[in-house]
Amino acid sequence: MNDCAGAIRRIITAQGPISVAQFMRIALTDPDAGYYVRRDPISGDFITAPEISQVFGELIGLFFVQAWEDRGRPQRFHLVELGPGRGTLMTDLLRAARVRREFLDAATLHIVEISPRLRAIQQQALAAAHPVWHSGFGEIAADAPMFVLANEFFDALPTRQFIYSAGAWHERKIGLDGDAFSFCVDAPPSPEQSIPFREAVEGSIFEFSQDARDIAGQIASRVVETGGVALIIDYGHVRSGFADTFQAVKAHSFADPLVSPGDADLTCHVDFSALRGAAAARGADVFGPITQGEFLTTLGIRERAEMLKRSAGDYAAMIDSGVERLVSESQMGKLFKVMGLSSPATPAPPGFA
């Protein structure tokens, strides 16, 4: 048993079963044994859109340049990325943004990252941009327009699960069966008021992430306050509903999320309806969510790919393959959604008009 599993086992032994959210929080972010603290997960366990094709990051770069233009070309602004992985997306974004040197001159780059391993990699990849690192979004000063990017960030935020049993909702928890982790059901009915369904079919599961709602609200407040824009990209569903999407990914394959916590990435599909509601409640104009395929196609991913292929030689087929993986409904194009946030009375963000 690894250190993380041992830590969780001791908590359950002392306190009783814990929520799925607490299990995720410890397994992913425990300062001594958490997955993101000890490992460089990208490429080793999973791959994100920026690692598939440079076109993805280039289009996101042009998205923010156009949004900056549409908002009067502010002479100073904060460019913020939450959970930037290896820094690939931001590297491609900044390269594409060279089309407007003034954009780069006006930007102060802020990175929100808790992983020491990934921070070290980001420092090498983004050294020329002189980023400032933060452990949380709230650490960034609201003293300039804020342009925020969150790609595959919300899916890893702790999420609670509730199960409908015997005519009431109960929290689904994780306890011990011998030395193994196992699901169990909290006996008292849950008082949680955020479940939108009063009744359901026996065994139905509803997922709820207060962390996701809180951070979406924080981003929206900053966007409204400073006159900026935000772009959220992740896999998830458009409407809150019944789903059990708690999953683990290890070595590019799905794994049992209760086996070897700390050694696999744990995620839940993002509830975009909840994010939309949280952002709108803070006064932001909300655009989407729309599918990633629709968004990238509108931004011109196929046209950009054709330009790259002119000088790609033997790599042309790889460019086509990467684009199809990003936009095809059978791959990432439909499962991944894109949502934009903007301050009121400003132009719609690119790709959503």
Sine and cosine of phi, psi and omega as CSV:
sin_phi,cos_phi,sin_psi,cos_psi,sin_omega,cos_omega
0.00,0.00,0.77,-0.64,-0.01,-1.00
-0.97,0.25,0.12,-0.99,-0.08,-1.00
-0.88,0.47,-0.62,0.79,-0.03,-1.00
-0.91,0.40,-0.72,0.69,0.04,-1.00
-0.87,0.49,-0.64,0.77,0.02,-1.00
-0.90,0.43,-0.64,0.77,0.01,-1.00
-0.90,0.43,-0.68,0.73,0.02,-1.00
-0.91,0.41,-0.67,0.75,-0.01,-1.00
-0.87,0.49,-0.65,0.76,0.00,-1.00
-0.91,0.41,-0.62,0.79,0.02,-1.00
-0.90,0.43,-0.72,0.70,0.00,-1.00
-0.90,0.43,-0.65,0.76,0.01,-1.00
-0.88,0.48,-0.61,0.80,-0.05,-1.00
-0.99,0.12,-0.59,0.81,-0.18,-0.98
-0.90,-0.43,-0.26,0.97,-0.10,-0.99
0.99,-0.13,-0.01,-1.00,-0.05,-1.00
-0.81,0.59,0.55,-0.83,-0.02,-1.00
-0.91,-0.42,0.31,-0.95,0.01,-1.00
-0.94,0.33,0.35,-0.94,0.10,-1.00
-0.86,0.51,-0.60,0.80,0.01,-1.00
-0.89,0.46,-0.69,0.73,0.01,-1.00
-0.92,0.39,-0.62,0.79,0.05,-1.00
-0.87,0.50,-0.72,0.70,0.02,-1.00
-0.89,0.46,-0.70,0.72,-0.07,-1.00
-0.87,0.49,-0.71,0.70,-0.01,-1.00
-0.93,0.37,-0.73,0.69,-0.07,-1.00
-0.89,0.45,-0.53,0.85,-0.07,-1.00
-1.00,-0.10,-0.59,0.81,-0.21,-0.98
-0.80,-0.60,0.13,0.99,0.07,-1.00
-0.79,0.61,0.77,-0.64,-0.12,-0.99
-0.90,0.44,-0.32,0.95,0.00,-1.00
-0.97,-0.24,-0.56,0.83,-0.16,-0.99
-0.72,-0.69,0.06,1.00,-0.06,-1.00
-0.91,0.41,0.48,-0.88,-0.05,-1.00
-0.83,0.56,-0.75,0.67,-0.05,-1.00
-0.96,0.26,-0.30,0.95,0.01,-1.00
-0.99,0.14,-0.60,0.80,-0.13,-0.99
-0.99,-0.10,-0.34,0.94,-0.21,-0.98
-0.81,-0.59,0.35,-0.94,0.26,-0.96
-0.98,-0.21,0.99,-0.11,-0.18,-0.98
-0.97,0.24,-0.46,0.89,-0.15,-0.99
-0.96,0.30,0.69,-0.72,-0.10,-1.00
0.98,0.20,-0.67,0.74,0.01,-1.00
-0.95,0.32,-0.65,0.76,-0.02,-1.00
-0.91,-0.42,-0.54,0.84,0.01,-1.00
-0.47,-0.88,0.20,-0.98,0.01,-1.00
-0.78,-0.63,0.64,-0.76,0.00,-1.00
-0.96,-0.29,0.21,-0.98,-0.09,-1.00
-0.81,0.59,-0.67,0.74,-0.01,-1.00
-0.88,0.47,-0.46,0.89,0.00,-1.00
-0.98,0.19,-0.28,0.96,-0.03,-1.00
-0.99,0.15,-0.67,0.75,-0.05,-1.00
-0.42,-0.91,0.68,-0.73,0.05,-1.00
-0.91,0.42,-0.37,0.93,-0.04,-1.00
-0.88,0.47,-0.56,0.83,0.00,-1.00
-0.84,0.54,-0.82,0.58,-0.03,-1.00
-0.91,0.41,-0.56,0.83,0.02,-1.00
-0.90,0.45,-0.68,0.74,0.01,-1.00
-0.92,0.39,-0.60,0.80,0.06,-1.00
-0.90,0.43,-0.61,0.79,0.07,-1.00
-0.87,0.49,-0.71,0.70,0.02,-1.00
-0.93,0.37,-0.54,0.84,0.10,-1.00
-0.83,0.56,-0.76,0.65,-0.06,-1.00
-0.95,0.31,-0.56,0.83,0.08,-1.00
-0.88,0.48,-0.71,0.70,0.01,-1.00
-0.91,0.41,-0.65,0.76,0.04,-1.00
-0.88,0.47,-0.62,0.78,0.06,-1.00
-0.90,0.43,-0.70,0.72,0.05,-1.00
-0.86,0.51,-0.71,0.70,-0.06,-1.00
-0.91,0.41,-0.34,0.94,-0.02,-1.00
-0.97,-0.24,0.41,0.91,0.15,-0.99
1.00,0.08,0.29,0.96,0.05,-1.00
0.79,0.61,0.86,0.51,0.00,-1.00
-0.82,0.57,0.64,-0.77,-0.08,-1.00
-0.97,0.25,-0.21,0.98,0.06,-1.00
-0.50,-0.87,0.74,-0.67,0.05,-1.00
-0.41,-0.91,0.31,-0.95,0.05,-1.00
-0.99,-0.16,0.83,-0.56,0.12,-0.99
-0.98,-0.21,0.91,-0.42,-0.19,-0.98
-0.87,-0.49,0.74,-0.67,0.17,-0.99
-0.84,-0.54,0.74,-0.67,0.04,-1.00
-0.99,-0.14,0.84,-0.54,0.05,-1.00
0.86,0.51,0.89,0.45,-0.14,-0.99
-0.99,0.14,0.17,0.99,0.06,-1.00
0.89,0.46,-0.81,-0.59,-0.02,-1.00
-1.00,0.03,0.05,1.00,0.00,-1.00
1.00,0.07,0.12,0.99,-0.06,-1.00
-0.91,0.42,-0.71,0.70,-0.02,-1.00
-0.88,0.48,-0.73,0.69,-0.01,-1.00
-0.92,0.40,-0.58,0.81,0.05,-1.00
-0.87,0.49,-0.74,0.68,0.02,-1.00
-0.92,0.39,-0.62,0.79,0.02,-1.00
-0.87,0.50,-0.75,0.66,-0.05,-1.00
-0.92,0.39,-0.56,0.83,0.04,-1.00
-0.90,0.43,-0.71,0.71,0.01,-1.00
-0.91,0.41,-0.53,0.85,-0.05,-1.00
-0.95,0.32,-0.11,0.99,0.05,-1.00
-0.89,0.46,-0.26,0.97,0.06,-1.00
-0.89,0.46,-0.37,0.93,0.09,-1.00
-0.77,-0.63,1.00,-0.01,-0.04,-1.00
-0.84,0.55,-0.54,0.84,-0.02,-1.00
-0.90,0.44,-0.54,0.84,0.06,-1.00
-0.87,0.50,-0.75,0.66,-0.01,-1.00
-0.92,0.40,-0.62,0.79,0.01,-1.00
-0.91,0.42,-0.53,0.85,-0.06,-1.00
-0.99,0.10,-0.28,0.96,-0.14,-0.99
-1.00,0.05,0.68,-0.73,0.28,-0.96
-0.94,-0.34,0.85,-0.53,-0.11,-0.99
-1.00,0.04,0.79,-0.61,0.03,-1.00
-0.84,-0.54,0.73,-0.69,-0.01,-1.00
-0.87,-0.49,0.80,-0.59,0.09,-1.00
-0.98,-0.20,0.93,-0.37,-0.11,-0.99
-0.46,-0.89,0.76,-0.65,0.02,-1.00
-0.98,-0.19,-0.24,0.97,-0.09,-1.00
-1.00,0.07,0.88,-0.47,0.06,-1.00
-0.87,0.49,-0.61,0.79,0.01,-1.00
-0.88,0.47,-0.75,0.66,-0.03,-1.00
-0.94,0.33,-0.55,0.83,0.07,-1.00
-0.86,0.51,-0.66,0.75,0.00,-1.00
-0.89,0.46,-0.66,0.75,0.03,-1.00
-0.92,0.39,-0.67,0.74,0.02,-1.00
-0.89,0.45,-0.60,0.80,0.01,-1.00
-0.87,0.49,-0.60,0.80,0.05,-1.00
-0.95,0.30,-0.70,0.71,-0.08,-1.00
-0.94,0.35,-0.55,0.83,-0.16,-0.99
-0.90,-0.43,0.30,0.95,-0.09,-1.00
-0.81,0.58,-0.64,0.77,-0.07,-1.00
-0.92,0.39,-0.36,0.93,-0.03,-1.00
-1.00,-0.02,-0.09,1.00,0.05,-1.00
0.78,0.62,0.84,0.54,-0.02,-1.00
-0.95,0.31,0.35,-0.94,0.13,-0.99
-0.93,-0.37,0.78,-0.63,-0.04,-1.00
-0.99,-0.11,0.54,-0.84,0.02,-1.00
-0.67,-0.74,0.46,-0.89,0.07,-1.00
-1.00,0.02,-0.30,0.95,0.02,-1.00
-0.49,-0.87,0.44,-0.90,-0.04,-1.00
-0.88,0.48,-0.57,0.82,-0.05,-1.00
-0.91,0.42,-0.22,0.97,0.00,-1.00
-0.97,0.25,-0.27,0.96,-0.08,-1.00
-0.99,0.11,0.77,-0.63,-0.05,-1.00
-0.92,0.38,0.62,-0.79,0.03,-1.00
-1.00,-0.08,0.79,0.61,-0.07,-1.00
-0.94,-0.34,0.26,0.97,0.03,-1.00
-0.29,-0.96,0.34,-0.94,0.07,-1.00
-0.79,0.61,0.63,-0.78,-0.09,-1.00
-0.89,-0.46,0.84,-0.54,0.02,-1.00
-0.92,-0.39,0.93,-0.37,-0.24,-0.97
-0.90,-0.43,0.70,-0.72,0.04,-1.00
-0.82,-0.57,0.78,-0.63,0.07,-1.00
-0.72,-0.70,0.99,-0.14,0.03,-1.00
-0.96,-0.29,0.87,-0.49,-0.04,-1.00
0.79,0.62,0.76,0.65,0.06,-1.00
-0.95,-0.30,-0.71,0.70,-0.12,-0.99
-0.94,0.34,-0.43,0.90,-0.07,-1.00
-0.91,0.42,-0.40,0.92,-0.04,-1.00
-1.00,-0.09,0.08,1.00,0.01,-1.00
-0.98,0.21,0.62,-0.78,-0.05,-1.00
-0.81,0.59,0.69,-0.73,-0.09,-1.00
-0.73,-0.68,0.75,-0.66,0.09,-1.00
-1.00,0.04,0.43,-0.90,0.08,-1.00
-0.83,-0.56,0.62,-0.79,0.06,-1.00
-0.81,-0.59,0.61,-0.79,-0.05,-1.00
-0.83,-0.56,0.67,-0.74,-0.02,-1.00
-1.00,0.02,0.88,-0.47,-0.07,-1.00
-0.56,-0.83,0.73,-0.68,0.05,-1.00
0.81,0.59,0.67,0.75,0.11,-0.99
0.99,0.17,0.24,0.97,0.00,-1.00
-0.47,-0.88,0.34,-0.94,0.07,-1.00
-1.00,0.03,0.73,-0.69,0.05,-1.00
-0.79,-0.61,0.54,-0.84,0.04,-1.00
-0.96,0.28,0.72,-0.70,0.09,-1.00
-1.00,0.09,0.78,-0.63,-0.07,-1.00
-0.80,-0.60,0.05,-1.00,-0.01,-1.00
-0.83,-0.56,0.83,-0.56,0.02,-1.00
-0.81,-0.58,-0.40,-0.92,-0.05,-1.00
-0.87,-0.50,0.68,-0.73,0.18,-0.98
-0.87,-0.50,1.00,-0.04,-0.20,-0.98
0.95,0.33,-0.84,-0.55,0.07,-1.00
-0.99,-0.10,-0.13,0.99,-0.07,-1.00
-1.00,-0.02,0.55,-0.83,0.10,-1.00
-0.98,0.21,0.59,-0.80,0.00,-1.00
-0.50,-0.87,0.44,-0.90,0.04,-1.00
-0.97,0.23,0.54,-0.84,0.11,-0.99
-0.54,-0.84,0.10,-0.99,-0.06,-1.00
-0.87,-0.50,0.76,-0.65,0.05,-1.00
-0.90,0.43,0.78,-0.63,-0.11,-0.99
-0.90,0.43,-0.76,0.65,-0.02,-1.00
-0.94,0.35,0.61,-0.79,0.10,-1.00
-0.85,0.53,0.59,-0.81,-0.05,-1.00
-0.97,0.24,0.67,-0.74,0.08,-1.00
-1.00,0.08,0.03,1.00,-0.07,-1.00
-0.81,0.58,0.85,-0.53,-0.06,-1.00
-1.00,-0.05,-0.10,1.00,-0.08,-1.00
-1.00,0.02,-0.07,1.00,0.06,-1.00
-0.96,0.29,0.87,-0.49,-0.10,-0.99
-0.97,0.23,-0.08,1.00,-0.06,-1.00
-0.92,-0.40,0.82,-0.58,0.04,-1.00
-0.99,0.10,-0.51,0.86,0.00,-1.00
-0.73,-0.69,0.42,-0.91,-0.02,-1.00
-0.34,-0.94,0.08,-1.00,0.07,-1.00
-0.96,0.27,0.62,-0.79,0.02,-1.00
-0.77,0.64,0.78,-0.63,0.02,-1.00
1.00,0.00,-0.06,1.00,0.02,-1.00
-0.90,0.44,0.56,-0.83,-0.01,-1.00
-0.86,-0.51,0.72,-0.69,0.07,-1.00
-0.87,-0.50,0.69,-0.72,-0.02,-1.00
-0.95,-0.31,0.61,-0.80,-0.09,-1.00
-0.58,-0.81,0.84,-0.55,0.03,-1.00
-0.87,-0.49,0.97,-0.25,0.08,-1.00
-0.92,0.38,-0.57,0.82,0.03,-1.00
-0.86,0.51,-0.70,0.71,-0.02,-1.00
-0.90,0.44,-0.68,0.73,0.01,-1.00
-0.91,0.42,-0.66,0.75,-0.02,-1.00
-0.90,0.44,-0.72,0.70,-0.05,-1.00
-0.94,0.35,-0.63,0.77,0.07,-1.00
-0.87,0.50,-0.64,0.77,0.04,-1.00
-0.92,0.40,-0.64,0.77,0.04,-1.00
-0.89,0.45,-0.70,0.71,0.01,-1.00
-0.88,0.47,-0.71,0.71,-0.01,-1.00
-0.87,0.48,-0.68,0.73,0.00,-1.00
-0.87,0.49,-0.67,0.74,0.00,-1.00
-0.92,0.39,-0.64,0.77,0.01,-1.00
-0.90,0.44,-0.70,0.72,0.01,-1.00
-0.91,0.41,-0.69,0.72,-0.07,-1.00
-0.92,0.40,-0.61,0.79,-0.13,-0.99
-0.97,-0.23,-0.18,0.98,-0.02,-1.00
0.99,0.17,0.57,0.82,-0.05,-1.00
-0.97,-0.25,-0.48,-0.88,-0.04,-1.00
-0.45,-0.89,0.47,-0.88,0.05,-1.00
-0.71,-0.71,0.51,-0.86,0.01,-1.00
-0.76,-0.65,0.85,-0.53,-0.01,-1.00
-0.89,-0.45,0.83,-0.56,-0.01,-1.00
-0.78,-0.62,0.79,-0.61,-0.02,-1.00
-0.20,-0.98,0.20,-0.98,0.10,-1.00
-1.00,-0.01,0.66,-0.75,-0.06,-1.00
0.12,-0.99,-0.21,-0.98,-0.06,-1.00
-0.87,-0.50,0.42,-0.91,-0.10,-0.99
-0.99,0.16,-0.56,0.83,-0.06,-1.00
-0.86,-0.51,0.64,-0.76,0.08,-1.00
-0.88,0.48,0.69,-0.72,-0.02,-1.00
-0.27,-0.96,-0.20,-0.98,-0.01,-1.00
-0.99,0.10,0.81,-0.58,0.00,-1.00
-0.26,-0.97,0.55,-0.84,0.19,-0.98
-0.88,-0.48,1.00,-0.09,-0.09,-1.00
-0.93,-0.36,0.15,0.99,0.03,-1.00
-0.89,0.45,0.86,-0.51,-0.12,-0.99
-0.54,-0.84,0.32,-0.95,0.08,-1.00
-0.83,-0.56,0.58,-0.81,0.08,-1.00
-0.80,-0.60,0.78,-0.62,0.01,-1.00
-0.58,-0.82,0.77,-0.64,0.00,-1.00
0.81,0.59,0.67,0.74,0.08,-1.00
0.91,0.42,0.38,0.93,0.05,-1.00
-0.69,-0.73,0.43,-0.90,0.07,-1.00
-0.96,0.28,0.57,-0.82,-0.03,-1.00
-0.69,-0.72,0.20,-0.98,0.06,-1.00
-0.94,0.33,0.86,-0.52,-0.07,-1.00
-0.92,0.38,-0.27,0.96,-0.02,-1.00
-1.00,-0.06,-0.05,1.00,0.00,-1.00
-0.98,-0.19,0.78,-0.62,0.07,-1.00
0.83,0.56,0.81,0.58,0.10,-0.99
-0.85,0.53,0.64,-0.77,-0.08,-1.00
0.99,-0.15,-0.28,0.96,0.00,-1.00
-0.94,-0.34,0.02,1.00,-0.01,-1.00
-0.61,-0.79,0.41,-0.91,0.06,-1.00
-0.98,0.19,0.74,-0.67,0.02,-1.00
-0.92,-0.38,0.74,-0.67,-0.01,-1.00
-0.56,-0.83,0.26,-0.97,0.21,-0.98
-0.72,-0.69,0.52,-0.86,0.04,-1.00
-0.88,0.47,0.60,-0.80,-0.09,-1.00
-0.98,0.19,0.72,-0.69,0.08,-1.00
-1.00,0.02,1.00,-0.06,-0.07,-1.00
-0.93,0.37,-0.44,0.90,0.07,-1.00
-0.89,0.46,-0.65,0.76,0.04,-1.00
-0.92,0.40,-0.67,0.74,0.03,-1.00
-0.89,0.45,-0.67,0.74,0.00,-1.00
-0.88,0.48,-0.70,0.71,0.00,-1.00
-0.89,0.45,-0.67,0.74,0.00,-1.00
-0.90,0.43,-0.64,0.77,0.00,-1.00
-0.95,0.33,-0.68,0.74,0.00,-1.00
-0.90,0.43,-0.56,0.83,0.01,-1.00
-0.91,0.42,-0.38,0.92,0.04,-1.00
-1.00,-0.05,0.09,1.00,0.10,-0.99
1.00,-0.08,0.08,1.00,-0.01,-1.00
-0.98,0.19,0.52,-0.86,0.24,-0.97
-0.98,0.20,0.78,-0.62,-0.08,-1.00
-0.92,-0.38,0.74,-0.67,-0.01,-1.00
-0.87,-0.49,0.76,-0.65,-0.07,-1.00
1.00,0.10,-0.32,-0.95,0.16,0.99
-0.96,0.26,0.53,-0.85,0.16,-0.99
-0.85,-0.53,0.21,-0.98,-0.02,-1.00
-0.96,0.28,0.46,-0.89,0.04,-1.00
-0.87,0.50,-0.61,0.79,0.02,-1.00
-0.87,0.49,-0.71,0.71,0.02,-1.00
-0.90,0.43,-0.69,0.72,-0.04,-1.00
-0.89,0.46,-0.77,0.64,-0.04,-1.00
-0.92,0.38,-0.58,0.82,0.04,-1.00
-0.91,0.42,-0.67,0.75,0.03,-1.00
-0.89,0.45,-0.60,0.80,0.01,-1.00
-0.96,0.27,-0.24,0.97,0.08,-1.00
0.98,-0.21,0.59,0.81,-0.06,-1.00
-0.90,0.43,-0.61,0.80,-0.03,-1.00
-0.94,0.33,-0.61,0.79,0.03,-1.00
-0.91,0.41,-0.66,0.75,0.02,-1.00
-0.91,0.42,-0.62,0.78,0.02,-1.00
-0.89,0.46,-0.65,0.76,0.02,-1.00
-0.89,0.46,-0.61,0.79,0.04,-1.00
-0.90,0.44,-0.69,0.72,0.00,-1.00
-0.91,0.42,-0.59,0.81,-0.08,-1.00
-0.93,0.38,-0.36,0.93,-0.02,-1.00
-0.88,0.47,-0.48,0.88,0.00,-1.00
-0.86,-0.51,0.29,0.96,-0.10,-0.99
-1.00,0.02,-0.34,0.94,0.00,-1.00
0.85,0.53,-0.81,-0.58,-0.05,-1.00
-0.92,0.39,-0.21,0.98,-0.03,-1.00
-1.00,0.00,0.01,1.00,-0.03,-1.00
-0.85,0.52,-0.66,0.76,-0.01,-1.00
-0.90,0.43,-0.56,0.83,0.03,-1.00
-0.92,0.39,-0.59,0.81,0.03,-1.00
-0.90,0.44,-0.73,0.68,0.03,-1.00
-0.87,0.49,-0.67,0.74,-0.01,-1.00
-0.89,0.46,-0.67,0.74,0.01,-1.00
-0.90,0.44,-0.68,0.73,0.01,-1.00
-0.89,0.46,-0.71,0.71,0.00,-1.00
-0.89,0.46,-0.60,0.80,0.02,-1.00
-0.90,0.43,-0.56,0.83,-0.02,-1.00
-0.98,0.21,-0.55,0.84,-0.15,-0.99
-0.93,-0.37,-0.30,0.95,-0.07,-1.00
-0.92,0.39,0.66,-0.75,0.01,-1.00
-0.90,0.43,-0.43,0.90,-0.02,-1.00
-0.99,0.10,-0.08,1.00,0.01,-1.00
-0.85,-0.53,-0.94,-0.34,-0.06,-1.00
-1.00,-0.08,-0.25,0.97,-0.18,-0.98
-0.89,0.46,-0.53,0.85,-0.04,-1.00
-0.98,-0.20,-0.64,0.76,-0.02,-1.00
-0.90,0.43,-0.63,0.78,0.00,-1.00
-0.99,0.13,0.68,-0.73,-0.01,-1.00
-0.88,-0.48,0.37,-0.93,-0.01,-1.00
-0.76,-0.65,0.74,-0.68,0.01,-1.00
-0.74,-0.68,0.66,-0.75,0.03,-1.00
-0.91,-0.41,0.57,-0.82,0.07,-1.00
-0.83,-0.55,0.64,-0.77,0.00,-1.00
-0.56,-0.83,0.41,-0.91,0.11,-0.99
-0.95,0.32,0.50,-0.87,-0.03,-1.00
-0.85,0.52,0.46,-0.89,0.07,-1.00
0.89,0.46,0.47,0.88,0.11,-0.99
-0.86,-0.50,0.33,-0.94,-0.05,-1.00
-0.87,0.49,0.48,-0.88,0.09,-1.00
-0.87,0.50,0.64,-0.76,0.05,-1.00
-0.87,0.49,0.49,-0.87,0.02,-1.00
-0.83,0.56,0.60,-0.80,0.03,-1.00
1.00,-0.04,-0.22,0.98,-0.03,-1.00
-0.92,-0.40,-0.15,0.99,-0.08,-1.00
-0.90,0.44,0.00,0.00,0.00,0.00
